[in-house]
Amino acid sequence: MTTALKRLLWMSISSGIIFNYMGIFINLFIWEKGNQIFDVAWFNLVMFLAWGVAFMYGANLLSKFTIGSVMRVAAIGAGVTFVLLSWVHFEPKILYISLIAIPVGLTNGLYGSANNMGISLFGKGKEFTVFFSAVNVIGQLISFLNPLLFAVIIKWMGFTASFFIMFIFIALMIFTSYFVPAISLKKANEPVFRKFRLGHVFATPQLKWMIPSLVAGGFFIQFQGIFSLIFTFSVTQDKLNIALLQIMYTSFTIACVFIYRRFSRTRDISDNKWLSFGMAAAAAGFLLALFPTPLILILSNILTTIGLFFFSTIWSSRQFLVTYQLEPIHQTRVMVWRELILVISRMFLLALILGIQDFDGYVFKAVMIFSFSSALLIPYFSRKSDESAVKTVIKGVES
């Protein structure tokens, strides 16, 4: 792994603590306002709207500033979030939830644009898989320790105390941002959004297959992301037990890391097979959710967590691998479209989730089957992308 990617890895550690807290405890904070699926879905819907806008704006900022500067703006957005959570409370609830969701989305969008640009410019070939594997391991360690630490703090001292502690990690994120590579698009000859049509950006057959893969991936990520939390919140209201369940899910992911690495070294198992296994596990988890008893919901989360590991490690690295030979400005356009497609598909699924009242209704079952089908399609789209790449190489040799 290059020095540049190692520095980005350190940035992932400092920012990962903040994003892990946001992903679990802000959603829990919203859930406790009324134990309604609508509230959590609305929070995430507004957040992703802000996320998409911020990602586009962040990509535009990279034509003038370095990724470190954009990351610092993202850190300020996180600071605004915790200021609002600490001191601002008002009715109606839907407006309050929206107000909290906007800076969370801005933080994620700005950081995502800077981080993705850094990875795509400095990664080479198999380094993407190594990088994402390392990010996953570190992410799992954070997921192991962070929930337990903050669950204890919240249980004993309340949410407000945990909000204040997050300012320490925001300061650490700002400090770390000064050491990431000074990457920008200042040398690009044209603006990011000049040749931004979907057909122009995804010009090759391999890039075109990214589009349906991104749509299906967005549906899978969002269903797994929101319902893994809601299932956990439904099983127990005790914050320490919620943290322990999150740690258990993380333990299964860490086990997947060791299994994946061991079998990859000793046996000839293709990434497509690993991805298919992961998506099959996720699909089984989705089906189990049709029988929403506490133990079944926990088992459902275990299976979808296993699926998410293989998805994040293999699918994400392949997405970046497809783009690393492109010109930096073209890479940026692909990354912006990639994020927009993911955000739009996630928002579409969240709009469907807004209508879910409980786990026994037809709306939940319909959304679950839809997400189940999307998970099973991801390996197919990945395989078609590989096949198109091989055909392109063969044509190039023959010509």
Secondary structure as GFF3:
##gff-version 3
##sequence-region A 1 399
A	DSSP	alpha_helix	3	21	.	.	.	ID=ss1
A	DSSP	pi_helix	22	26	.	.	.	ID=ss2
A	DSSP	alpha_helix	27	31	.	.	.	ID=ss3
A	DSSP	alpha_helix	37	61	.	.	.	ID=ss4
A	DSSP	alpha_helix	67	87	.	.	.	ID=ss5
A	DSSP	alpha_helix	93	122	.	.	.	ID=ss6
A	DSSP	alpha_helix	127	157	.	.	.	ID=ss7
A	DSSP	alpha_helix	159	177	.	.	.	ID=ss8
A	DSSP	alpha_helix	198	201	.	.	.	ID=ss9
A	DSSP	alpha_helix	205	208	.	.	.	ID=ss10
A	DSSP	alpha_helix	210	235	.	.	.	ID=ss11
A	DSSP	alpha_helix	239	266	.	.	.	ID=ss12
A	DSSP	alpha_helix	271	288	.	.	.	ID=ss13
A	DSSP	alpha_helix	294	310	.	.	.	ID=ss14
A	DSSP	pi_helix	311	315	.	.	.	ID=ss15
A	DSSP	alpha_helix	316	323	.	.	.	ID=ss16
A	DSSP	alpha_helix	328	353	.	.	.	ID=ss17
A	DSSP	alpha_helix	362	398	.	.	.	ID=ss18
###
